[in-house]
Amino acid sequence: MKSMKGILIAAAVLASLLLAVSCASTGGGARGPVGVWTFDNPSDETGGWYLVNAEFYQYKGTAKLSRDDKTFGNGMLRLDVDFTGHKDIEWAEVKIANDFPKSINMKGIDMFVFDFYYNPSLCTTGSFKPKIWSNNGSKFINETGFDIEGTKDMGNGFLMAHVQIAIIPGGGFIPDMRLGIAGCLTDYKGPIFIDNIRWVEKK
């Protein structure tokens, strides 16, 4: 009986250790599913996204990344930008990044999508363009999307655009990524919002 009791205790300890390792390898609850960021849970905060100031391109204004749960009644990323003085620059880029808790297998994935909210009254001219970037040797991604054009009126001065950036499907894993929001000949000053970020697998 003692030997059987010892075996049961050892099994329980091993199971708890395996569970702890599993939770650590997925980054716990703060990150959510790999490759999907919906910001539904307030404890997710920014879902691991952060500003990469050192990689801004031709952007000299201030920038702040935070989580916003009030403006639209649900959680999303808020990026405060100031393109004042950039209206003569065709590509002034603010960049955010995410280091994944687990590398993403890119096999079959052919698109990156997200919802983008902006207020046209906060600028007199120009537009935004999106860019994604990742490079892990076996998989290189460097794709630019079209002008972001809001088609859905949110009723509070903001327009929403569903942004889609096509990529060439193939194998390989990526451990992190950059999402760039470039101002094109714009003087936009104020918040923009990003939600429902995800990699999409080819159907």
N, CA and C of each residue as an Amber inpcrd file, in Angstrom:
protein
   609
   0.8180000  -1.2040000   0.0000000   0.0000000   0.0000000   0.0000000
   0.8560000   1.2590000   0.0000000   1.9540000   1.2180000   0.8230000
   2.8270000   2.3770000   0.8840000   3.4380000   2.6700000  -0.4730000
   3.8520000   1.5930000  -1.1810000   4.4740000   1.8080000  -2.4940000
   3.4650000   2.3830000  -3.4770000   2.2100000   1.8890000  -3.4030000
   1.1720000   2.4180000  -4.3010000   0.8900000   3.8760000  -3.9820000
   0.8440000   4.2300000  -2.6850000   0.6070000   5.6190000  -2.2820000
   1.7290000   6.5200000  -2.7750000   2.9720000   5.9990000  -2.7230000
   4.1080000   6.7740000  -3.1930000   4.0320000   7.0270000  -4.6830000
   3.5720000   6.0160000  -5.4290000   3.4440000   6.1640000  -6.8830000
   2.4000000   7.2070000  -7.2170000   1.2560000   7.2010000  -6.4980000
   0.1930000   8.1680000  -6.7530000   0.6530000   9.5910000  -6.4710000
   1.4090000   9.7730000  -5.3820000   1.9270000  11.1000000  -5.0400000
   2.8950000  11.5880000  -6.1120000   3.7790000  10.6940000  -6.5550000
   4.7500000  11.0560000  -7.5870000   4.0460000  11.4440000  -8.8780000
   2.9810000  10.7090000  -9.2270000   2.2340000  11.0100000 -10.4500000
   1.5720000  12.3730000 -10.3540000   1.0380000  12.6780000  -9.1500000
   0.3750000  13.9700000  -8.9680000   1.3730000  15.1170000  -9.0910000
   2.5520000  14.9370000  -8.5140000   3.5980000  15.9580000  -8.5970000
   4.0250000  16.1660000 -10.0460000   4.2070000  15.0510000 -10.7760000
   4.6190000  15.1360000 -12.1830000   3.5610000  15.8650000 -13.0090000
   2.2780000  15.5790000 -12.7540000   1.1990000  16.2260000 -13.5010000
   1.1880000  17.7240000 -13.2590000   1.4070000  18.1290000 -12.0030000
   1.4050000  19.5530000 -11.6890000   2.5850000  20.2600000 -12.3320000
   3.7300000  19.5780000 -12.3960000   4.9020000  20.1580000 -13.0510000
   4.6590000  20.3360000 -14.5400000   4.0450000  19.3290000 -15.1750000
   3.7550000  19.4160000 -16.5970000   2.7830000  20.5480000 -16.8850000
   1.7850000  20.7330000 -16.0180000   0.8360000  21.8190000 -16.2010000
   1.5210000  23.1650000 -16.0890000   2.4450000  23.2960000 -15.1430000
   3.1720000  24.5580000 -14.9740000   4.0160000  24.8670000 -16.1930000
   4.6860000  23.8410000 -16.7270000   5.5090000  24.0410000 -17.9210000
   4.6430000  24.4370000 -19.0990000   3.4560000  23.7770000 -19.2060000
   2.5400000  24.0940000 -20.3080000   2.0970000  25.5390000 -20.2460000
   1.7270000  26.0180000 -19.0610000   1.2960000  27.4050000 -18.9130000
   2.4240000  28.3680000 -19.2350000   3.6380000  28.0310000 -18.8320000
   4.7750000  28.9170000 -19.1020000   5.0690000  28.9880000 -20.5790000
   4.9490000  27.8840000 -21.3000000   5.3150000  27.8560000 -22.7110000
   4.3270000  28.6150000 -23.5740000   3.0740000  28.7700000 -23.1080000
   2.0950000  29.4950000 -23.9020000   1.9650000  30.9490000 -23.4790000
   2.7420000  31.3570000 -22.5000000   2.7080000  32.7460000 -22.0850000
   1.5780000  33.0520000 -21.1170000   0.8650000  32.0180000 -20.6200000
  -0.1990000  32.2380000 -19.6550000  -1.4010000  32.9000000 -20.2880000
  -2.2890000  33.4670000 -19.4560000  -3.5190000  34.0580000 -19.9620000
  -3.3400000  35.4360000 -20.5540000  -2.1880000  36.0750000 -20.3480000
  -2.0280000  37.4610000 -20.7690000  -1.9020000  37.6340000 -22.2660000
  -1.5810000  36.5870000 -22.9900000  -1.3510000  36.7170000 -24.4190000
  -2.4990000  36.1890000 -25.2690000  -3.2400000  35.2110000 -24.8090000
  -4.3300000  34.6460000 -25.5930000  -3.8030000  33.7270000 -26.6780000
  -4.6850000  33.3090000 -27.6190000  -4.2660000  32.3940000 -28.6870000
  -3.1580000  33.0010000 -29.5360000  -2.2220000  32.1830000 -29.9410000
  -1.0970000  32.6650000 -30.7420000  -1.6080000  33.1280000 -32.0980000
  -1.2370000  34.3440000 -32.4990000  -1.6130000  34.8660000 -33.8060000
  -2.9680000  35.5340000 -33.8590000  -3.6430000  35.7000000 -32.7140000
  -4.9520000  36.3490000 -32.6600000  -4.9870000  37.2960000 -31.4650000
  -5.3870000  38.5420000 -31.6970000  -5.4920000  39.5200000 -30.6260000
  -6.8230000  40.2440000 -30.7520000  -7.7650000  39.9640000 -29.8340000
  -9.0810000  40.6030000 -29.8700000  -9.2830000  41.5910000 -28.7220000
  -8.4250000  41.5400000 -27.6980000  -8.4360000  42.4850000 -26.5780000
  -9.7730000  42.4590000 -25.8190000 -10.4340000  41.3000000 -25.8170000
 -11.7100000  41.1700000 -25.1220000 -11.5440000  41.1250000 -23.6020000
 -10.4160000  40.6010000 -23.1540000 -10.1740000  40.4510000 -21.7230000
  -9.3160000  41.6100000 -21.2110000  -9.8230000  42.4260000 -20.2820000
  -9.0400000  43.5580000 -19.7700000  -7.6830000  43.1670000 -19.2040000
  -7.5720000  41.9440000 -18.6750000  -6.2940000  41.5160000 -18.1060000
  -5.2380000  41.2880000 -19.1800000  -5.6600000  41.2250000 -20.4430000
  -4.6940000  41.0640000 -21.5360000  -3.8650000  42.3220000 -21.7400000
  -4.3630000  43.4550000 -21.2440000  -3.7180000  44.7560000 -21.4440000
  -3.5140000  44.9910000 -22.9420000  -2.2730000  45.1720000 -23.4130000
  -2.0520000  45.4130000 -24.8430000  -1.7420000  44.1160000 -25.6000000
  -1.9060000  42.9700000 -24.9410000  -1.6760000  41.6970000 -25.6160000
  -0.2390000  41.4680000 -26.0370000   0.6920000  42.1440000 -25.3750000
   2.1040000  41.9770000 -25.7170000   2.6190000  42.9570000 -26.7590000
   1.7650000  43.8150000 -27.2940000   2.1960000  44.8080000 -28.2910000
   2.8740000  45.9850000 -27.6050000   3.9210000  46.5020000 -28.2190000
   4.6600000  47.6250000 -27.6460000   5.2510000  48.4880000 -28.7660000
   5.5240000  49.7430000 -28.4470000   6.1350000  50.6520000 -29.4200000
   7.5900000  50.2860000 -29.6630000   8.0370000  50.4500000 -30.9170000
   9.4460000  50.2410000 -31.2520000   9.9790000  51.5910000 -31.7450000
  10.1960000  52.5060000 -30.8130000  10.6010000  53.8710000 -31.1700000
  11.8670000  53.9170000 -32.0100000  12.8020000  53.0230000 -31.7330000
  14.0790000  53.0300000 -32.4500000  13.9240000  52.6730000 -33.9270000
  12.7660000  52.0990000 -34.3000000  12.5430000  51.6890000 -35.6720000
  11.5400000  52.5790000 -36.4210000  11.1480000  53.7030000 -35.8010000
  10.3020000  54.6490000 -36.5220000  11.0530000  55.1270000 -37.7650000
  10.3200000  55.3710000 -38.8370000  10.9610000  55.8290000 -40.0680000
  10.3960000  57.1930000 -40.4780000  11.2500000  58.2010000 -40.4480000
  10.9190000  59.5750000 -40.8330000   9.7780000  60.1710000 -39.9970000
   9.5090000  59.5530000 -38.8770000   8.4690000  60.0620000 -37.9820000
   9.1460000  60.7490000 -36.7970000   8.8280000  62.0280000 -36.5920000
   9.4840000  62.8120000 -35.5490000   8.5240000  63.2370000 -34.4390000
   7.2540000  62.8700000 -34.5580000   6.2800000  63.2660000 -33.5510000
   6.3070000  62.3500000 -32.3420000   5.4320000  62.6280000 -31.3890000
   5.3040000  61.7780000 -30.2150000   4.3810000  60.6050000 -30.5430000
   4.5030000  59.5410000 -29.7710000   3.6470000  58.3670000 -29.9540000
   3.4680000  57.6720000 -28.6090000   2.2610000  57.1990000 -28.3750000
   1.9680000  56.4830000 -27.1360000   1.0180000  55.3340000 -27.4490000
   1.3600000  54.1360000 -26.9690000   0.5110000  52.9630000 -27.1610000
  -0.1060000  52.5660000 -25.8260000  -1.4170000  52.3300000 -25.8360000
  -2.1120000  51.9450000 -24.6160000  -3.3270000  51.0950000 -24.9680000
  -4.0250000  50.6790000 -23.9500000  -5.2720000  49.9370000 -24.1230000
  -6.4390000  50.8730000 -23.8380000  -7.5030000  50.7580000 -24.6470000
  -8.6780000  51.6080000 -24.4660000  -9.9280000  50.7230000 -24.4310000
 -10.6860000  50.8180000 -23.3390000 -11.9070000  50.0330000 -23.1990000
 -13.1650000  50.8960000 -23.2430000 -13.0080000  52.2240000 -23.3960000
 -14.1470000  53.1220000 -23.2410000 -14.6490000  53.7350000 -24.5470000
 -13.7440000  54.1180000 -25.4360000 -14.1430000  54.8930000 -26.6210000
 -15.1970000  54.1870000 -27.4630000 -15.0300000  52.8680000 -27.6570000
 -15.9700000  52.1130000 -28.4800000 -16.7310000  51.0490000 -27.6780000
 -16.5430000  51.0610000 -26.3570000 -17.2720000  50.1350000 -25.5050000
 -16.6800000  48.7510000 -25.4140000 -15.5150000  48.5520000 -26.0130000
 -14.8170000  47.2610000 -25.9150000 -13.3200000  47.5120000 -26.0350000
 -12.5410000  46.5350000 -25.6150000 -11.0980000  46.7100000 -25.5810000
 -10.4580000  46.7160000 -26.9650000  -9.4580000  47.5730000 -27.1290000
  -8.6510000  47.6150000 -28.3470000  -7.3830000  48.4200000 -28.0800000
  -6.4550000  48.3510000 -29.0170000  -5.2390000  49.1420000 -28.8990000
  -5.5270000  50.5970000 -29.2600000  -4.9470000  51.4930000 -28.5060000
  -5.0340000  52.9240000 -28.8150000  -3.6120000  53.4240000 -29.0840000
  -3.4260000  54.0410000 -30.2320000  -2.1260000  54.5910000 -30.6080000
  -2.2920000  56.0800000 -30.8500000  -1.7620000  56.8820000 -29.9300000
  -1.8090000  58.3340000 -30.0780000  -0.6040000  58.7960000 -30.8870000
  -0.8780000  59.5290000 -31.9750000   0.1790000  59.9350000 -32.8980000
   0.0760000  61.4350000 -33.1820000   1.1570000  61.9800000 -33.7020000
   1.1950000  63.3980000 -34.0730000   2.0200000  63.5490000 -35.3530000
   1.3120000  63.6220000 -36.4890000   1.9770000  63.7780000 -37.7730000
   2.0780000  65.2510000 -38.1860000   1.8470000  66.1460000 -37.2340000
   2.0020000  67.5710000 -37.5190000   3.4270000  67.8250000 -38.0240000
   3.5340000  68.5120000 -39.1420000   4.8540000  68.7570000 -39.7130000
   5.3210000  67.6740000 -40.6600000   4.4670000  66.6440000 -40.8760000
   4.8360000  65.5420000 -41.7710000   4.0310000  65.5540000 -43.0780000
   3.2620000  66.5990000 -43.3250000   2.3450000  66.5920000 -44.4630000
   3.0460000  66.5910000 -45.8200000   4.3530000  66.8270000 -45.8410000
   5.1190000  66.7710000 -47.0870000   5.9130000  65.4700000 -47.2110000
   5.7150000  64.5550000 -46.2560000   6.4560000  63.2950000 -46.2550000
   5.5210000  62.1700000 -46.6950000   5.9300000  61.4030000 -47.6780000
   5.0830000  60.3470000 -48.2210000   5.0470000  59.0990000 -47.3450000
   6.0900000  58.9040000 -46.5180000   6.1140000  57.7100000 -45.6730000
   6.7740000  58.0430000 -44.3350000   5.9360000  58.3710000 -43.3430000
   6.4080000  58.6030000 -41.9700000   5.7800000  57.5140000 -41.1140000
   6.5930000  56.5880000 -40.6550000   6.0690000  55.3440000 -40.0830000
   6.2750000  55.2020000 -38.5790000   5.1700000  54.9240000 -37.8880000
   5.1940000  54.5240000 -36.4860000   5.0940000  53.0010000 -36.4600000
   5.8440000  52.3820000 -35.5680000   5.8990000  50.9210000 -35.6090000
   5.6530000  50.3300000 -34.2230000   4.8130000  49.2670000 -34.1910000
   4.6090000  48.5100000 -32.9620000   5.0420000  47.0630000 -33.2120000
   5.3610000  46.3440000 -32.1430000   5.8920000  44.9880000 -32.2830000
   5.2660000  44.0600000 -31.2580000   5.4050000  42.7660000 -31.5450000
   4.9510000  41.7390000 -30.6070000   5.9140000  40.5670000 -30.6670000
   6.4230000  40.1660000 -29.5060000   7.2730000  38.9760000 -29.3900000
   6.3790000  37.8210000 -28.9460000   6.1300000  36.8780000 -29.8210000
   5.1520000  35.8310000 -29.5530000   5.6140000  34.8950000 -28.4350000
   4.6860000  34.4550000 -27.5790000   5.0430000  33.4680000 -26.5620000
   5.3820000  32.1230000 -27.1880000   4.8780000  31.8980000 -28.3980000
   5.1720000  30.6800000 -29.1380000   5.2230000  31.0310000 -30.6170000
   6.2680000  30.5940000 -31.3190000   6.4230000  30.9280000 -32.7350000
   5.2140000  30.4660000 -33.5440000   4.8560000  31.2550000 -34.5430000
   3.7170000  30.9500000 -35.3910000   4.1710000  30.1660000 -36.6180000
   3.5290000  29.0430000 -36.8500000   3.7840000  28.2590000 -38.0570000
   3.0330000  28.9280000 -39.2070000   3.7560000  29.4210000 -40.2100000
   3.1440000  30.1860000 -41.2810000   2.6320000  29.3260000 -42.4330000
   2.7210000  28.0290000 -42.3080000   2.2500000  27.1470000 -43.3810000
   0.7650000  27.3820000 -43.6360000   0.4200000  27.7340000 -44.8620000
  -0.9640000  27.9300000 -45.2470000  -1.5130000  29.3200000 -44.9690000
  -0.8060000  30.1270000 -44.1930000  -1.2950000  31.4690000 -43.8770000
  -0.9900000  32.4080000 -45.0420000  -2.0280000  33.1050000 -45.5190000
  -1.8310000  33.9560000 -46.6900000  -2.3360000  35.3830000 -46.4970000
  -2.7090000  35.7390000 -45.2540000  -3.2200000  37.0930000 -45.0490000
  -3.0850000  37.5260000 -43.5960000  -2.8660000  38.8190000 -43.4200000
  -2.8390000  39.4390000 -42.1010000  -3.9330000  40.5040000 -42.0970000
  -4.8040000  40.4870000 -41.0840000  -5.9420000  41.4050000 -41.0730000
  -6.0660000  42.0940000 -39.7190000  -6.6860000  43.2730000 -39.7300000
  -7.0200000  43.9700000 -38.4960000  -8.0310000  45.0690000 -38.8000000
  -8.7210000  45.5330000 -37.7600000  -9.6520000  46.6480000 -37.8780000
  -8.9500000  47.9230000 -37.4320000  -9.1220000  48.9690000 -38.2200000
  -8.4120000  50.2370000 -38.0010000  -9.4390000  51.3660000 -37.8970000
  -9.3480000  52.1550000 -36.8210000 -10.2770000  53.2530000 -36.5810000
  -9.5140000  54.5820000 -36.5680000 -10.0360000  55.5630000 -37.2950000
  -9.4200000  56.8830000 -37.3070000 -10.5050000  57.9440000 -37.4720000
 -10.1800000  59.1850000 -37.1200000 -11.1240000  60.2920000 -37.1810000
 -10.6760000  61.2860000 -38.2440000 -11.3730000  61.3740000 -39.3710000
 -10.9500000  62.2680000 -40.4610000 -10.8720000  63.7360000 -40.0570000
 -11.6010000  64.1400000 -39.0160000 -11.5790000  65.5420000 -38.6000000
 -10.2650000  65.9230000 -37.9230000  -9.4190000  64.9130000 -37.6200000
  -8.1510000  65.1780000 -36.9340000  -7.0090000  65.4280000 -37.9060000
  -7.3380000  65.6090000 -39.1880000  -6.3120000  65.9590000 -40.1840000
  -6.9560000  66.7690000 -41.2950000  -6.1350000  67.4640000 -42.0610000
  -6.6390000  68.2380000 -43.1910000  -6.2890000  67.5880000 -44.5180000
  -5.3940000  66.6150000 -44.4840000  -4.9620000  65.9850000 -45.7190000
  -4.2780000  64.6530000 -45.4270000  -4.0900000  63.8470000 -46.4770000
  -3.2930000  62.6370000 -46.3670000  -4.0530000  61.3750000 -46.0360000
  -3.2980000  60.3000000 -45.8440000  -3.8730000  58.9770000 -45.5940000
  -2.9030000  58.1400000 -44.7730000  -3.3300000  56.9080000 -44.4630000
  -2.4840000  55.9490000 -43.7520000  -2.2440000  54.7310000 -44.6340000
  -1.0940000  54.1120000 -44.4430000  -0.7620000  52.8690000 -45.1290000
  -0.2180000  51.8780000 -44.0930000  -0.5790000  50.5920000 -44.1950000
  -0.0880000  49.5910000 -43.2500000   1.0980000  48.8060000 -43.8100000
   1.9090000  48.2910000 -42.8990000   3.0380000  47.4480000 -43.3060000
   3.2830000  46.3940000 -42.2320000   3.6070000  45.1730000 -42.6470000
   3.9770000  44.1260000 -41.7040000   5.3720000  43.6160000 -42.0510000
   6.1010000  43.2010000 -41.0220000   7.4790000  42.7600000 -41.2370000
   7.8540000  41.7080000 -40.2030000   8.5360000  40.6660000 -40.6510000
   9.1260000  39.6630000 -39.7620000  10.2080000  38.9220000 -40.5230000
  11.2580000  38.5570000 -39.8490000  12.3400000  37.8280000 -40.5060000
  12.9980000  36.8870000 -39.5080000  12.8470000  35.5850000 -39.7560000
  13.4700000  34.5880000 -38.8860000  14.3020000  33.6050000 -39.7060000
  14.9330000  34.1120000 -40.7440000  15.7760000  33.2490000 -41.5560000
  14.9890000  32.3870000 -42.5150000  14.2000000  31.4470000 -41.9750000
  13.4470000  30.5350000 -42.8230000  12.1790000  31.1680000 -43.3750000
  11.7440000  32.2690000 -42.7850000  10.5290000  32.9330000 -43.2500000
  10.7100000  34.4390000 -43.1730000  10.6320000  35.1040000 -44.3350000
  10.7980000  36.5560000 -44.3990000   9.4900000  37.1740000 -44.8860000
   8.9740000  38.1290000 -44.1400000   7.7470000  38.8210000 -44.5080000
   8.0250000  40.3160000 -44.5300000   7.7220000  40.9510000 -45.6380000
   7.8780000  42.3980000 -45.7690000   6.8380000  42.8810000 -46.7740000
   5.6330000  43.1390000 -46.2770000   4.5200000  43.4550000 -47.1570000
   3.8720000  44.7840000 -46.7700000   3.4760000  45.5320000 -47.7790000
   2.8080000  46.8130000 -47.5840000   1.3930000  46.7500000 -48.1490000
   0.4330000  47.2940000 -47.4230000  -0.9470000  47.3020000 -47.8860000
  -1.3040000  48.5810000 -48.6140000  -2.5290000  48.6520000 -49.0790000
  -3.0290000  49.8300000 -49.7820000  -3.4190000  50.9150000 -48.7820000
  -3.7840000  52.0960000 -49.3010000  -4.2800000  53.1590000 -48.4370000
  -5.4290000  52.6410000 -47.5860000  -5.4250000  53.0050000 -46.3060000
  -6.5050000  52.6070000 -45.4120000  -7.6680000  53.5770000 -45.6010000
  -8.8090000  53.0620000 -46.0140000  -9.9870000  53.8890000 -46.2480000
 -11.1560000  53.3730000 -45.4040000 -11.5840000  54.1850000 -44.4490000
 -12.6890000  53.7950000 -43.5980000 -14.0090000  53.7510000 -44.3570000
 -14.7550000  52.6820000 -44.1720000 -16.0330000  52.5170000 -44.8700000
 -17.2110000  52.4170000 -43.9130000 -16.9320000  52.2460000 -42.6270000
 -18.0110000  52.1140000 -41.6470000 -17.9780000  53.2860000 -40.6760000
 -19.0660000  54.0400000 -40.6150000 -19.1940000  55.1790000 -39.7120000
 -19.5400000  54.6730000 -38.3230000 -18.6930000  54.9570000 -37.3490000
 -18.9100000  54.4670000 -35.9920000 -19.8100000  55.3810000 -35.1640000
 -20.2250000  56.5140000 -35.7330000 -21.1710000  57.3830000 -35.0590000
 -20.5800000  58.3580000 -34.0690000 -19.2820000  58.3240000 -33.8760000
 -18.6300000  59.2440000 -32.9370000 -17.5120000  60.0300000 -33.6020000
 -17.5980000  60.1730000 -34.9240000 -16.5700000  60.8930000 -35.6770000
 -15.5230000  59.9800000 -36.2720000 -15.4880000  58.7170000 -35.8140000
 -14.4940000  57.7690000 -36.3020000 -15.0480000  56.9050000 -37.4300000
 -14.1580000  56.5320000 -38.3320000 -14.4620000  55.5730000 -39.3810000
 -13.6650000  54.3030000 -39.1230000 -14.2340000  53.1710000 -39.5080000
 -13.5340000  51.8930000 -39.3440000 -13.2340000  51.2830000 -40.7020000
 -12.0270000  50.7870000 -40.8430000 -11.6210000  50.0840000 -42.0520000
 -11.1500000  48.6880000 -41.6750000 -11.5840000  47.6970000 -42.4320000
 -11.0920000  46.3370000 -42.2380000  -9.9060000  46.1570000 -43.1730000
  -8.7150000  46.1060000 -42.5970000  -7.4770000  46.0860000 -43.3830000
  -7.0430000  44.6510000 -43.6520000  -6.6900000  44.3610000 -44.8880000
  -6.2020000  43.0460000 -45.2820000  -4.8820000  43.2090000 -46.0300000
  -3.8590000  42.4940000 -45.5750000  -2.5590000  42.5110000 -46.2380000
  -2.2330000  41.0890000 -46.6830000  -2.1630000  40.8820000 -47.9790000
  -1.8780000  39.5500000 -48.5190000  -0.3920000  39.2510000 -48.4150000
  -0.0660000  37.9940000 -48.1170000   1.3220000  37.5490000 -48.1030000
   1.4290000  36.2730000 -48.9390000   2.6460000  35.9410000 -49.3280000
   2.8800000  34.7170000 -50.0870000   2.8950000  33.5500000 -49.1080000
   1.9530000  32.6080000 -49.2290000   1.9190000  31.4840000 -48.2890000
   3.1300000  30.5830000 -48.4490000   3.5490000  29.9920000 -47.3560000
   4.6990000  29.0910000 -47.3700000   5.0060000  28.6200000 -45.9770000
   6.0100000  27.7780000 -45.8480000   6.3730000  27.2450000 -44.5420000
   7.2160000  28.2110000 -43.7470000   7.7120000  27.7320000 -42.6270000
   8.5600000  28.5400000 -41.7650000   7.8180000  29.0440000 -40.5420000
   8.5890000  29.4210000 -39.5410000   8.0360000  29.9240000 -38.2950000
   8.5190000  31.3470000 -38.0510000   7.6680000  32.1760000 -37.4450000
   8.0950000  33.5220000 -37.0580000   7.8940000  33.6870000 -35.5520000
   8.9100000  34.2220000 -34.8500000   8.8190000  34.3760000 -33.3990000
   8.3010000  35.7450000 -32.9750000   8.2200000  36.6680000 -33.9280000
   7.7830000  38.0280000 -33.6050000   7.3720000  38.7340000 -34.8940000
   6.8860000  39.9650000 -34.7550000   6.5140000  40.7180000 -35.9450000
   6.4460000  42.2040000 -35.6280000   6.4550000  43.0110000 -36.6810000
   6.2560000  44.4440000 -36.5840000   5.0380000  44.8310000 -37.4170000
   4.2440000  45.7510000 -36.8850000   3.1380000  46.3300000 -37.6260000
   3.3970000  47.8240000 -37.7180000   3.5590000  48.3040000 -38.9370000
   3.8280000  49.7120000 -39.1540000   2.5770000  50.4380000 -39.6340000
   2.3410000  51.6290000 -39.0930000   1.2920000  52.5170000 -39.5760000
   1.9870000  53.7660000 -40.0950000   1.9590000  53.9270000 -41.4120000
   2.6650000  55.0450000 -42.0360000   1.6930000  56.1430000 -42.4190000
   2.0460000  57.3710000 -42.0850000   1.2910000  58.5160000 -42.5380000
   1.8090000  58.9320000 -43.9030000   0.9000000  59.1380000 -44.8350000
   1.2730000  59.5410000 -46.1940000   0.7440000  60.9470000 -46.4630000
   1.6440000  61.9190000 -46.4640000   1.2890000  63.3120000 -46.7510000
   0.1630000  63.8050000 -45.8380000   0.2420000  63.4120000 -44.5640000
  -0.8270000  63.7550000 -43.6230000  -0.3290000  64.5820000 -42.4480000
  -1.2560000  65.3000000 -41.8230000  -0.9610000  66.0590000 -40.6080000
  -1.8600000  65.5900000 -39.4610000  -2.2570000  64.3330000 -39.5070000
  -3.1470000  63.7520000 -38.4980000  -2.5280000  63.8650000 -37.1020000
  -3.3340000  64.3220000 -36.1570000  -2.8950000  64.3980000 -34.7610000
  -4.0310000  63.9360000 -33.8650000  -3.7960000  62.8410000 -33.1440000
  -4.8170000  62.3070000 -32.2620000  -4.7370000  60.7930000 -32.1960000
  -5.7720000  60.1520000 -31.6520000  -5.7280000  58.6940000 -31.4940000
  -6.1900000  57.9410000 -32.7320000  -5.5880000  56.7940000 -32.9550000
  -6.0950000  55.7920000 -33.8690000  -6.2510000  54.5120000 -33.0490000
  -7.1130000  53.6200000 -33.4920000  -7.3980000  52.4110000 -32.7230000
  -7.2490000  51.1860000 -33.6160000  -6.7710000  50.0930000 -33.0210000
  -6.5450000  48.8500000 -33.7570000  -7.1610000  47.7000000 -32.9690000
  -7.8930000  46.8260000 -33.6700000  -8.5790000  45.7240000 -33.0060000
  -8.6440000  44.5140000 -33.9350000  -8.9790000  43.3610000 -33.3510000
  -9.1800000  42.1190000 -34.1110000  -8.0060000  41.8100000 -35.0450000
  -6.8140000  41.8180000 -34.4750000  -5.5980000  41.5170000 -35.2270000
  -5.4550000  40.0060000 -35.3540000  -5.1780000  39.5320000 -36.5640000
  -5.0190000  38.0800000 -36.7050000  -4.3340000  37.7020000 -38.0140000
  -3.6560000  36.5680000 -37.9760000  -3.1550000  35.9120000 -39.1740000
  -4.2460000  34.9740000 -39.6720000  -4.4770000  34.9560000 -40.9600000
  -5.5750000  34.1770000 -41.5360000  -5.0240000  33.0660000 -42.4120000
  -5.5060000  31.8510000 -42.1510000  -5.0740000  30.6930000 -42.9220000
  -5.8790000  30.5600000 -44.2100000  -5.1940000  30.2270000 -45.2710000
  -5.8280000  30.0510000 -46.5780000  -6.8930000  28.9680000 -46.4960000
  -8.0740000  29.2740000 -47.0240000  -9.1910000  28.3310000 -46.9930000
  -9.0340000  27.2700000 -48.0760000
